[in-house]
Amino acid sequence: MLEAPRYLPGLKPVLETLTTIPKSIDLVLLRKGLDTREIHVIQTLCHQHGIKLSRVAGEVLDKLCQRAPNLKPSAHQGVLARLSQTQAIDLKALIASCDRVPLPLILALDQIQDPGNLGTLARTLYCLGGLGLLVPLHNTAALGPTAEKCAAGALTKLPVCRVTNLAHALDDLEEAGFNIYGATPKKQQALNAFTTKLNLPAVLVLGNEARGIRPGVLKRCQLQLYIPQARPFDSLNVAQAGAIIMGLVAASSL
């Protein structure tokens, strides 16, 4: 089932999405009287890609933002894009599409709470050619305006599979031939992500920002990976760590 269309606010996010993933937008709304170089670029891109563009009063944009959770009326900056629907998919269909993507990698997010992290990770996975996101139905950041803004349109193109039990889903993926890797900041029982050969198809599991991967989910990970740090530092956040390891997985496929 597809999710209802959502709105992406802001000049820079809309312009970037039109440049990189134009098909993820089906309507652009511009405030009447707004006339800058960036607005002209947006108009040109909409014309090139056949995207409907309308000039509306600022009050219309304010009301649309007010209806969306976690958005202030001023968030649009005079520019609002309506996004296409998120590609919801079941696990069997996700597995079946493994051979049709450049990078057969699934990103499993175990109770990620920050929608900004979720959106950033989706953006990275999509750009690398990844297969899709796997997230629990409950206790996961909403795929709402904040996630969509950070994803810059990637969430409208990247399949998202929601499951009741993440651990059981990983069992099914292992049975289907996927290698299950879990990211952890702890070196004990974990391998150096820079020096470990990573095999595809694969699932990369990332845990909650504060608690990491839950024990029952971690048991399903065939290997645990850590990122060595050249300087003493607290830690990388989950979006940064995920991007590094996804890049290593992509490099291993070359």
Secondary structure, DSSP 8 states (H G I E B T S, - for coil): ------EEESHHHHHHHHHH-GGGEEEEEEETT---HHHHHHHHHHHHHT-EEEEE-HHHHHHHHHHSTT--GGGGTTEEEEE----B--HHHHHHTGGGSSS-EEEEEES---HHHHHHHHHHHHHTT--EEEEESSSS--SSHHHHHHHTTGGGTS-EEEES-HHHHHHHHHHTT-EEEEE-S--TT-EETTTS---SSEEEEEEBTTTBS-HHHHTT-SEEEE---SS--S---HHHHHHHHHHHHHHHT-
